[in-house]
Amino acid sequence: MNILFPELLRFSDVGLLLLRLMVAIVFFASGLNHLKHPTERAKDIGASRGFTIVLGWGEVLGSLGVALGILIQLAAIGLILIMLGAIQKKIVVWKTGFWGKGGNGWHYDLMLLVMNLVIVVTGGGKLVVRA
């Protein structure tokens, strides 16, 4: 292995925890927004009010699973599916480019997708809530 700072590898679980917490903060805030204002959010994303509520709960529950490490891989896969839906909507329906206009492209969604993929393949590290 060609690692420049091998002594930092001992902090990999802390790094994964920070990654998980960042993912959780973003999805929790988004999910709460969907749940607090479902009619307005539904109009913004071009979906039904019912779907927006389900989406909000998916984001909130997924974020809690990722943050706490409870069913972490399943939670991260759920959040990946949400991001795949967002990317599909931006590319196919809204014809948004990678960067979009005003920074509203699908690059942000792709970043969140990859962050969740890292959580899936690593199991999120060892710093999880134990039942």
N, C-alpha and C positions, 0 to 999 in steps of 0.2 A: 504494500500500500504506500502510495506517495503522498503522505499528509504532512503539510508544513508545520502544523501545531498539534501534534498528537495528544498533548496533555489536555487539550480542550475537549477531547472525546468523552472524558468522564462527565461532562455537563450535557451530554446528548439528551438525557431524559428531561432535564430542565428546559432545553431548547424545544423539545416536543411539547412539553407542558405549555410553554409560552405560545407556541403555534396553535395549540388547541384552544387556549384562552382567547386568542385573537379571533379565531374562527367563531368561537362561541359568542363573543361580544357582537360581532357583525350580524350573525344570524338571529340572535336573541332580539337585538334592537329592531331588525327588519320584521321579524315575526310579530313582535308587540305592535309595531306600526300597522301591520295588516289587521291585527285583531282589534285595535282601538278605533281604526277608521276603515272598516271593510268596504264601505260603499265608495269612498273616495279612492282608495287603493285599487279597487276593482276597475274603476274607470281609467286610472293611470296605467295599469298593466294590461288592459284590454281583456279582462276575465270576468267571470260572474262573481257575485258577492259570496256565494257559497264556496266556490273554488278558492277565493281569496282567504276565507276563514280557515279552510283546510290547509292551505299553504302556510298561513300564519302559525297554526298549531304544529305543523311539520317542522317549521324553522325553530320554533321555541323548544319543542321536545328534542329535536336533533341537536340543538346547541347545548342543552343540558346534558345529554348523553356524551357529547364530545368533551365538554368541560370537566365533567365528573369522572369520565371513563366508564360509564355504565352502558353496556351494549355498544361500546365505542365504535367498532367497525360497522355495525348495522346503522348506527346514527350517522356516521360519516358517509356511508353509501347512500343513505336517504338524502343527505345534503348535496351529494354529487348529482343525484337525479334531479333535484331542484335546479341546480346550476345548468345541467344539460337542457332543461326546459327553458331557462332564461336565455341561454345562448341561442337555442333554436329560434325562440321568439325574436330575438334581436337580429339574427342573420336572415331568417326566412321571411318573417312577417314584416318587421320594421325596416329591413334592408340596411341595418346599421353596420358600419365598418368596424374593424378591429379597435380603432381608437374612437370612432364615432365623432359626433359634433359636441363640443364642450366637454369632452372626456366621458361621454356616455356610451362608449363602445362596449364590446363584449370582452375586452382584455381583463377587466375587473372580475367578471364572472368566471373566466378561465383561471385566473389566479386562485380564486376560492375553490374551484374544482380541484386544481392540482394540490392545494393545501390539504383538502380532505382526502385526496388519493394518498398523500404521504401518511396521513393518520391511519388509513386503511391498511397499508402495507407494513407499517411499523407497529401497529396495535396501539399507537399513541404513547408508547413508553411505559415506564414502570410507575410513574407518579399518578395513580388513580385512586378513587375511593374504593375501599375494600368492603364488601358486604359481610 
